[in-house]
């Protein structure tokens, strides 16, 4: 677990220095995996239709409901590594 947490923390830092900005779908995947790994299942109400960005983020995070912290961390690390 300590190794996974260290790899996750490194991937979070690496995500800020990627060679090019990922497309929006990949950014949503990065966001949702990060939130699932750090906070667990989605919380709060779904934003209204006027908040399209907030709604997309909420929906992306909600698709990961039930995924464990370790699994989300590992997927996040793998995704960031694939973008380097």
C-alpha positions as CSV (number, residue, x, y, z in Angstrom):
1,X,0.0,0.0,0.0
2,X,2.8,2.4,0.8
3,X,4.3,1.8,-2.6
4,X,1.0,2.4,-4.3
5,X,0.4,5.7,-2.4
6,X,3.9,6.9,-3.3
7,X,3.3,6.0,-7.0
8,X,0.0,7.8,-6.8
9,X,1.5,10.9,-5.3
10,X,4.2,10.9,-8.0
11,X,1.6,10.4,-10.7
12,X,-0.4,13.4,-9.3
13,X,2.8,15.5,-9.6
14,X,3.5,14.1,-13.0
15,X,0.0,15.0,-14.2
16,X,0.9,18.7,-13.9
17,X,3.8,18.3,-16.2
18,X,2.5,16.2,-19.1
19,X,4.1,16.9,-22.5
20,X,0.8,17.9,-23.9
21,X,-2.7,18.6,-22.6
22,X,-4.9,15.5,-22.8
23,X,-8.3,15.7,-24.5
24,X,-11.4,16.5,-22.5
25,X,-12.5,12.8,-22.1
26,X,-9.1,11.9,-20.7
27,X,-9.1,14.9,-18.4
28,X,-12.5,13.7,-17.0
29,X,-11.1,10.2,-16.5
30,X,-8.1,11.7,-14.6
31,X,-10.4,13.8,-12.5
32,X,-12.8,11.0,-11.7
33,X,-10.0,8.5,-10.8
34,X,-8.4,11.1,-8.6
35,X,-11.6,11.9,-6.8
36,X,-12.5,8.2,-6.4
37,X,-9.0,7.5,-5.0
38,X,-9.0,10.4,-2.6
39,X,-12.6,10.8,-1.5
40,X,-14.4,7.6,-2.4
41,X,-17.8,7.5,-4.1
42,X,-19.4,10.6,-5.5
43,X,-21.1,12.9,-3.0
44,X,-23.5,15.7,-3.3
45,X,-26.3,16.5,-5.8
46,X,-25.7,16.5,-9.5
47,X,-25.2,20.0,-10.8
48,X,-28.0,21.6,-12.9
49,X,-27.9,21.7,-16.7
50,X,-26.5,25.2,-16.8
51,X,-23.3,23.9,-15.1
52,X,-22.1,21.7,-18.0
53,X,-18.5,21.3,-16.7
54,X,-19.6,20.5,-13.1
55,X,-22.2,18.1,-14.5
56,X,-19.7,16.3,-16.7
57,X,-17.3,16.0,-13.8
58,X,-20.0,14.6,-11.5
59,X,-21.2,12.1,-14.0
60,X,-17.6,10.9,-14.7
61,X,-17.0,10.4,-11.0
62,X,-20.4,8.7,-10.5
63,X,-19.4,6.0,-13.1
64,X,-16.7,4.8,-10.7
65,X,-19.1,4.3,-7.8
66,X,-18.0,1.2,-5.8
67,X,-14.4,1.1,-7.2
68,X,-12.0,0.7,-4.3
69,X,-9.4,3.3,-3.4
70,X,-6.4,1.0,-4.4
71,X,-8.0,0.1,-7.7
72,X,-8.6,3.8,-8.5
73,X,-5.1,4.8,-7.5
74,X,-3.6,2.1,-9.7
75,X,-5.7,3.1,-12.7
76,X,-4.7,6.7,-12.1
77,X,-1.0,5.8,-12.1
78,X,-1.4,3.7,-15.2
79,X,-3.3,6.4,-17.0
80,X,-0.7,9.1,-16.2
81,X,2.2,6.8,-17.2
82,X,0.5,6.2,-20.6
83,X,0.3,9.9,-21.2
84,X,4.0,10.6,-20.6
